[in-house]
């Protein structure tokens, strides 16, 4: 039985190391992070259960190998748990924000469990070769080695690089055309890679691999086989080739900073004084990374083959402004942040006004530009400090090793010997860890980067410990204690099985949601979305999507001619839209999408539901409380006040303009507010000012033309409408308005011409047919 549990542990860890960078599935709404999180949870829980079962059922003792990082890691995980308990969005804190998934508590706890699995079940190869060591009997010595897991990891890296080259050079497309069964659509994109949904995420991972491979090559002894070195060099060159093609500056910064600091340290400590030529590889990589950091490869080759879609990453400055705003909002957020996985809330509420001037101002980011700034926002100063303390303790241990300050049998350790000790794993692991740390300054954490961090950390701690310190609690002579632990193990197994059941339901829900989005008709989409919600009733985004699907049906019905509107059906759809949106808001009241969706629905059903305007105002106000620097929300709120309180409407338009001076809708609505007061001259004057700043905006010109026409400035109106047609030749409103304008001037032929064009675009329109009939009399 003990051998079976050992095999389960070894197989689970080996599969996790191999599959984590590679695993993805096309069946869920998000193909990469979602599936990697499932893989992580399943394999870690399986290995963890097997480890506990082996100790309780076979060894009859609880044995735990102590490391210097045990307490710091447990403290960091405890802060994350508290952060989730007091989170503004508990579901996202537990499972990860939908669409991202890698920032949830379950994923972090899984990685923490993986660390303890590694430190208690993995050894350096040299520690497994002494079966006569009484302090480490063979029966209790794990047969999983650091070197073995690293070989598995490098095989995974090989396939990551191979598959990425296939994508960039279109080989997947050719394979899909050759075979009878087409490949998933995601594989046919140039940016496809199994590590991440973007090439930028791949580039950061490869930068870490480059640093790690450099450490491996520096640690090799002359007596080591040449085949291994050749394989490492080929991997290194292949990874560098991808980095050059992707050309992501933060990736080059990771290589430059990591190897640059190591180069300075190695010179200062004379680590390679006996073979200084080894540093030529480091110098070469430093030169390459410096060159490509400042050289744009797009200038070197002009080819669509290497014209990749870029990931829109939040800038470092904005990331830290949001983080500081979130962490200093109140006492709770100062200590525990808004909640792990709740960065979307932080960004919406604390983004700076200056962000509205960026081309990406309408994006609601769910991740920061760096992992450390995101930690500050989501788990507060306490979380960030506990994490940095963990890192600092490990770096201190590494420094003491490198400095040779620890004594061994009365003699100082030799720095060079330590770095090349333990079969050459210490130096590459230390370099990889430092590269991962540098990467956290310049990029957010996805599943593969998070896995790599905790995986490398666990292996590095093992390699740094000469002898393992174990705590043992034996109950061979205490059957009562054995019964207690066996019962606890039974409850744990039931808990794991129950969690598997719910996770399968959640996965099937996401599969159905993906199917729903691919359905051609709204009715089919709604039917499958409702099935997804039944499988996972606590996921807000499903209910928001369903509410918006019903909302679109409302808008389509209201756009029909009055005689064709089915009032009974419309009222039923309105009720369902409001019901689903309210359910979403009850689950996640701090999610901007829920409040915004309710505001939009009530805004559009004002003609059907008395009091809907008041509810729309209430929900847009709640949305503004969650996203106070969004000019769109202020403008929508102002529109709702136009019929009841024009002065308040203008105040809201003014706030929108202050937040984004070039946001045209607020300026248009502000001008139109004067039209409602019959102050046409002021309305025209304000719209003319807007036209000066936005001469190519069709909406502004149409509204100015409409005001000119209503104030008997027919020629000016015609000029504006014709300008609109230059910008949008099939604009029905402008064509219809030109027909009216020419009819007013008595030019019936031109009027008929424009009305006929409107009729071509809108066949059977009764109003247009009536106009044509009048003109042709």
N, C-alpha and C positions, 0 to 999 in steps of 0.2 A: 504493500500500500504506500509506503514511504517513497519508493522509487516512482510510483505513478504520480504522486503529488510533485515530486522533483521535476519530472518530465513536463507536467502541466506548467509549472513555474517557468522552466527554461523555454518551452515552446511559446508561451504567452509573451514573455519578454522579447524573445527573438523576433516573433511576428510583429510585435509593436514597433521595435526598432527598424525593421525592414519596411513595414507598411505605412508608418506614420507620414513619411514624406511623399509616398506614392499613392495612398488610398484616396479614391473618390468614386462617386456613383452618380449616374445621370438621372436617377429616379426622383430626387428631391428638388425642391424649389431652388436651393443653393447646393451646388454639387460638391464643394470642397470642404469647407469648415464644418458644416453640419455632419457630414459623414465621418470626418476625422474625429470629431468629438464622440460619436457613437463607438468608433473603433477603440478610442482611448478608454472609454468607460468600460466596455465589454472586456477587453484584454486585461486591464489593470484589476478590475473586480475579480475576474477569474483567477489571476495569479495571486492576488491578495488572499482570496478565500483558500486556495490550495496551500499557501504558506501557513496560514493559521491552522488549517485542518491537519497539516503535517505535524505541527508542534503539539496540538491538543490530542489528536487521535493516535499518533504514532510515537512521537518522542516523549509524550507525557510531561512536557515542560515548555514554559514560555521562555524563549531565548531571544534577546534583543541586542544587536551590536550597536554600541553607542558611537556617535560622531560628534564633533564640536558644533555642528550646525543643527542638531536635533531641536534644541530649545528655540533658537531663532526662527526656524521654519515653522514650528508649532505656534509660536507667537504671531507670526505673519498670517498663518491660516486662521488663527483665532480672530484677528482683527478683520479679516475678510468675511468670516461668518457673522460677526457683529454688524459689519457694514451691510450685509445682505438682510439681516433681521430688521434693521432700521432704514432700509432702502426706500426711495421714492417710487421704485418700480420693482417689486419683489420677484415677479416672474422672470423678468430680464436678469435680475441679479442671480437667481438660482440657475437658470438654463442658458443665459447669454442673450444679448439683444438679437432679435430676429433679423436674419440676414448676415449677421456677423458670427454669433454663436461661441466664439473662442474666449469671450470675456466673462463667462459665468462662473459661479461658485463651484458647480459640479466639476467643470473642467479643471479648475485650480486644485480642488481636493484630489482629483484623479492624478494630477501631476505630483502633488505632495506624496500621495500613496506610492506612486512609482519610485520616487526618491528613496523611500524607506524600503521598498522591495529590492532596489538595487543595492543599497548599503548592507542589507541583511542576507542577500542571496548571490552576490557577485563578488569575486575576488580577482586580484591580479594573478596572472598565470604562475608566477614564482611561488605564490602562497599555496598552491594546490599540489605541489610536487614533493611535499614532505609528510608522508602519511604517518611517520613515527613521532611527530610533534604532539606531545600529550596535551598541550594547551589548545590544540586545534585538531582533534581526532578526525580520522578520515571519514567516519560515518556522518560527521557533522559539517564537513567541508563542502561548500557549494561547488557544483561542477560547472557553473557559469562563470566565464572569465571576462575581464575587461577587454582583453585583446579580441576575444571571440565576438563580443557585441560590437566592437568597433569595426571588425571585418564585415559583419552583417550590415552595419550602417553605411560603410563605403560601397557595398554592392547596391544598396538603395540609392545612394548618390549617383552611382554610375547610370542607373536606369532613369533617374530624374533628368540627368544631362542628356541622355540619348533621346528620351521622349520630347524634351524641349527643342532639340535640334530638328526633330521630325516636324514639329509644329512650325517653326520658323521657316523652314525650307519647303513647306507644303507637302511633306511626305504622307502625313495622315490623310490629306485630301486624295492623293493618288491611290492610297490603299483602299479608301472608301469607294473610289470609282472602280477599282479592280474587282472588289468583292461583290457578292450578291446582296449582302446585308449592309446597309449604310451605317456608318459610325455615328455616335451621338453628335449633335450639332456643336456642342462645346469643344469637341476635339478638332473641329475643322477651322477653328480660329487660330490666327498666328500667335496669339498670346497664351494659348493653352499650355499649361504645365501642371504637373500633379501636385506641386508644392502649394500653390496659391492661385487665387483667381486673377492675379496680375503678374506681369513680368517683373515689376518692381519688387514684389515680395520674393520672387525667385532670385533676383539679383542680390538681395540682402542675405538670403540663405547661402548662395554661392560664395559671397564674400567671406562668410564665416568658414565655409569649406576650404577656400583658398588659404586662409590663415591656419586652419587645422592641418592641411596637407603640408604646409611649409614646416610646421612643427614636427610632423612625422619624418620628413626628409632630413631635417636638421638632427634628429635623434638617431638616425640610422648609423650603425657601426659598419666599418669596412668589411667585416666578416659576414654581414647579413647578405642574403641572396639579392642578386641584381634584378630578378623578375619583379619582386615587390616594389623596388624603387622605380622601375620602369612603369609599372601600373600607376603608382602615385604621381609620377610626372605626367603621364597621359591624362589622368583625371584633372590635374592642376591646369594643364594647357587647355583642356576642353572647357573647364569652368571659366578660365580667363577669356576664352573666345566668346562665350555667352555674355560675360560682363561687358565686353567691348561692344557687342551687338546691341545689348539692351541700353547701355550708356546711362546708368542711373547714378547720379553724383553721390548720394548717401552711401551706396555700396562701395564706391571707391574710397570714400572717407573711412569706412569701417576698416578696409585693408590698410590704408595709409596710417591711421591713428594707431591701430593695434600693432602693426609691424614696426612703425616708427618708434613707439615707446619701447618695444622689446629690443630694437636695434641699439637704442641709446643705453638701455640697461645692460645689454650683453657686452657692449664696449666698456662701460664703466666697471663691470664686475669681471671682465676678461673671461667670460664663460667659454669662449672658443679659442683661447690663446694657443692651444696646441694645433688647431686646424682652422685658422681664421678665414680660409677660403670658403668655408661653409656659409659665411655671411653674404657671399656673392648673390645667392638666391634671394635673400632678403633685400639686398640693395636693388636687384633687378625689379622686384615686385614694387618696391617703394618708387622707383623711377616710373614704372608703368602706371601705377595708380595716380601719381602726381600729374603725369602727362594727360591722362584721360579725364582727370578731374577738371582740367581747364580747357581741354580740347573737345569740341563737339563733333562726334563721329558722323553726324548727319551731313556735315560739310565735306566729309571725305568721300562718301558715296551717295549718289542720288539714285535710289532704287526703291520701288514700292515693296520689294521683298522685306526691307528692314524698316518700313514705315509702320511702327506699332502704335496701337492705341495706348495712351498714357493714363495711368491711374491718377485721379485727382486727390492729392494728399493735402491735408490741412497743414498750413505753414507752422513752423516752430513758434513764431511770435504769437500767433493767434492761439495756438495750443496752450501755451503757458499763461496767456491772459485769461483764457477760459478756466484753466485749472486754479489760478489764484482767486478768480472771482468765485468759483464754486467752494473752494476751501475756506474762504473768509466770509461766507454768507451768514453763518451762524455758528454757535458753539458745537452743535452736533456735526455739521459738515467739516468743521475744523479738525475734529478728532477722527470721524469715520467716513467723511465724504458723503456724496449723494447716494452712494450704494454701488457696489461692484457691478459692472455691466450697465450702468446708467449714464454713460457719457452722452448719449443723445439728449437727455434731459439737461445736462450741464451746458452743452453747446448751445441749445436753443435759448437757455435763460441767460447765459453769461457771455455770449459772443460779443466782441467789441463792435461799436457802430462802424468803425472803419472797414469791417468785413463786408458791409453792404456796397462798398465801392469796387469789390472784386468781381470779375466775370462770373464767379461761381456762387454769388451771394444767395441764390435760391436753394442751394444744397443744404440739407440738414445732416451734418456729419454725425456718424455714430462711433467715431474713433478719432483719437488725437493724432498729431503728427509724430509723437514719440510716446513710448510706453511709460516713461517716468512721469511725464506731465499728466498722462491719463490716470496713473496711480494717485497722484495728488488730488485730482478732481473726484475720483470715484471712491477711494478709501481714505482720503484725508491725510493730514500730516502724520497721524499715528500709523497709518498703513505704509506711507512712503518711508518713514523713519525706520519702521520694523524691517522693511524690505532692504533698505540701504544698510542697516545693521547686519543683516544676514550676509549681504555681499561683502561688507567691510571685514567681517570676521573671516570669511574665506580668503579674501585677499591678504589679510594679516598672516594667516597660516601659511599661505603661499610665499609671502615675503620672508617669513622666518625660515622657511625651507631654503629659499634662494640665498638668503644672507648667511646660511650655515650657522644660525644661532643655537639650534638645538643640539645637545650633546648626545653622542652615541658611544657608550663604553668609554667615557672620558675623553673622547676626541671629537673635534668639530667635524660635522658632515662636510663632505666635499661638494661644492655647488654643481660642478660639471657632472660628477658622478650621480648626484640626485636627479638631475635633469634627464640623464640618460638611463636612470635606474628603472626598475619595474618594467623591464622589456620595452623601454622607449615610449611609454604612454604619458608620463607626467608633463613633459614640455608641450606636446600637441594639445593635451587637454587644458592646460593652463592658458595657452594662447587662444584656443577656441572659446573658452569661457570669457576671456577678456574681450574678444571680438563680439561675442553675444552681448556683453555689457555695453560696449560702444554702440552697437546697433540699436539698443534701447533708447539711446539719446536721439537718434535720427529717424526712427521708424516705429510704428506700432507693433504690437505683439499679435501674430496669428498663431494658429495651432501648431504649425511645424516649428516656428521659432520658439514658442513656449516649451514645446516638447524638447527641443534641442538644448535649451537652457537647463532644464531640470535633469535631463539625461546626462549631459556633460558634467553638471555639478555633482551628481551622484558618483559618476565614475572617477572624477578628479579627487573627491574626498577619499574614496577607497585607495586610490593610487598614492595619496599623500600619507596615509596611515601605515606605519610600518607593522604594527600589531593591532588587531581589533580588540577593543574593550567590550566585553559582553556582560549583560545582566541576565541572570538565569533564575527562573522561578520554577522549581521542580515540584510536581505533585504525584510522583510515582508511589509514594508512601501515604498519600492523602487522597483516598478515593472520593471524599466529599468535594474537594477542590476540583478534581477531575470532572465530577458531575456538574459543578457550577460552570466550568469553562465549556463543557460539551453542550450544555443548555444554551449558553450564550452563542456558541457557534451555530446551533440550530436556528436560533432567532435571526442571526446574521444571514444565514443562507436563505431563510424565508424573506427577509428584507431585500436581498439581492434579487430573488426571483420575482418579487412584486415589482421592484423597480424595472426589471426587464419587461414585464408585462406592460407597464405604462409607457415605457420608452418605445416599445413596438407600436402601441397605439399612436403615440406622437409621430412616429415615422410614417405610419400609414396615413395620418392626417396630412402630413406635408406632401406625400405622394399625390393625394387627392387634390390638394391645393394647386400643385403644379398642373395636374390634368385640367382643373377648372380654368386656369389662365389660358390654356391652349384651346379651349372650346370656342367654336365660331359664333355660337348664339348666346345671348345674355341669359336665357332661360336655363340652358344646360350648365353654364358657368355657375349660376346661383344654386342649382340643385346639387352639384358636386361640392361647392363651397360649404353648403349646409352640412354635408356628410363629413367634411374635414373638421368642422366645428364640433360635431357630435363626438368625434374621436379625441379632440383636444379642446375642450370648452373654455380653457383658461388663457388661451393665447389670443391676445388682443388684436393682433394684426389681421387674423382671419376674419374677425367680426367687423373690423374697420373696412376691409376689402369688400365684404358682403354688403355692408351698409352703403358703400359708395357705388356698388353695382346697382342696388335699388335706386340710389340717387340719380344715376345716369338714366335709368328708366323713367324717372319722374321728369327729368329735363326733356327727354325725347317725346314724352307724351304731351308736355306743355307746349312744345314747339309745333304741334299739329294744329291745323285749323280748328277753331272752336267747335265746329259741328262734328268733328271726327274724334274728339276727346271722349274716352270712356271714363266717366266720373267715378263709377263704382270701382273699376280696376285701379284708377289713380289713387283713390283713397286707401285702398288695400296696400298698394306699393308704398305710399307715404307712411302708413302705420308700421310696415315691416322695416323700412329704412330707419325710422326713428327708434324702433325697438332694438334693433341690432346695434345702432350707434350708442344708445344708452347703456346697453349691456357692456359694451367695450369700455365706456367711460366709468362704469361701476368697478370694473376690474382694474383699470389703469387710469385713475383720474389725473395723474401727472404726466400722461402721455399727450403731447401736443396734438397728435393726429386725432385722438378721440374727441377733444373739445372743438377742434377746427371742423371735423366732419359734422358734428351736431349743428354747429353754426351755419355751415353751408346748406344743410338740409332744411333747417327752419327758415333760412333766408329765401330759399327758392319755393317754399310752399306757402308763403304769405298770402297769395290770392285764395288759397283753399282752406286755411286754418286760422281762425281768429286768435289773436294773441301770439301768432308765430313770430312776429317781428320782435316782440319783447324777449322771447326765448332765444332768438338769433342773437340779439344784443348781449344777453347774459352769457351765452357760450363763446361768442367772440371775445368778450371781456376776459373770460377764463383762459382762452387761448393766448391772449395778449399777456396775461400774468405769467404764463409759461414761456412765452417768446416775446419779450417786451420790445425787442429791437427789429421786429419784422414789419416793414412798411406796408406790406400787403394786408396784414391783419388790421392795422390802423385805418387803412383806406376802406376796407370792407365794413368796418364798424361805422365809419363816417357815412357811407352810403345808406346804412340802415337808419341813421338819424335824419337823413335828408327830408323825409316826409313829416317829421315830428318836431325836430329842433335843428334848424339850419345852422345856428351859431355853434352848437356842439359838433355838428358835422364838420364845419370848417376847422374847428380846433383839432379834430382827429386828422383831417387832411394836412393841416400844418405840422402835426407831429410826424406824419408819414414823410413829408417833404424834408423835415429836419433830419430824419434818419437816413433818407436817400434822396438827395436833391434832384437826381435825374430820373426818379420814378414817375413816369408820365401819368399813370392812372390817377394818382392823387391830385396832380395838377389839373387834369381834365375834369375830374369830379368837382374840384374847388371852383373852377370856372362855371361849370353847369349849375352850381348852387345859386349863382346870381341869376341864371335864367329862370329858376323857380320863383325868384322874387320879382320877375319881370324886368330886371335890370339888364336888358339885352346888350347895351353898349359896353358895360363892364365885363359881361361874359365874353363878348367878342374880343375885347381888348386883351383879356387874360389868355384866351386861346391863341390869339396872334403872337403873344409872347412865347407861348409853348411851341408854336410852329417854328419860330426863329431858332429855338434850341433843338428841335426835332423835325427838320424839314422833310424827312422821308418816312414819317409815321402816318400810316393810312387812317388810323382811328382819330388822330388829332385833326387831320385835314377834313375828314368826313364831318366831324362835329362842328368845325368852323363853317363848313359849307352849309350844313343844316341850319345853323343860326343865321347865316347870311340870307338864306332863302326865306326863312320865317320873318326876316326883317326887311323884305322887299329889296334885298341886294342880290338880285338874280344873277347878274353877270359875274359878281365875285363868287357866288355859290357855284356856278358852272365851272369856273376856273379851279376851285378846290376839288370838286367831284372828278374832274378830268385828271387832276393830279393823282387822285386816289387810284384811278384806273391804270395810270402808268405804273403804279406800285403793285396793284392787284387787279389785273384785267378782268377777272370774273367776279368782282365784288358786286353782288346783287343789289345791295343797298344804294351804292353810288349810281349804278345803272338806272335803278328805279327813280332815284332823286333827279338824275339828269333828264329822264323822261318828263317828270313833273315840271322841271325848270323850263324846258323847251316848250312844253304845252302852255305854260304860263306866259311865255314870250310870243306865243302864237305860231311857233315853228312846228307844225303838226308832223311833218315828214320825219324830222329828227326825233321828235318825241316817240313816234311809232317805232322807229328804228331801235331806240333804247328799250322800250317796253317789250319788243319782240325778243331782244337778247335776254331780258329777264325771264321771259316765258320759256326760252330754250333751257335756261339753267334751272327753272322751277316749273316743270310741266304741270298744267292743270290748275295753276294758281288763279283762284276766282277773282281776286282783286285786280290782278294784272289783266285778265281777260275782260273785265268790266271797263278798265281804262281804255284798252284797245278798241272795244266796241264803241265807246263814246267818241274817240278821236276819228274813227273811220266813218262816222255818220255823215 
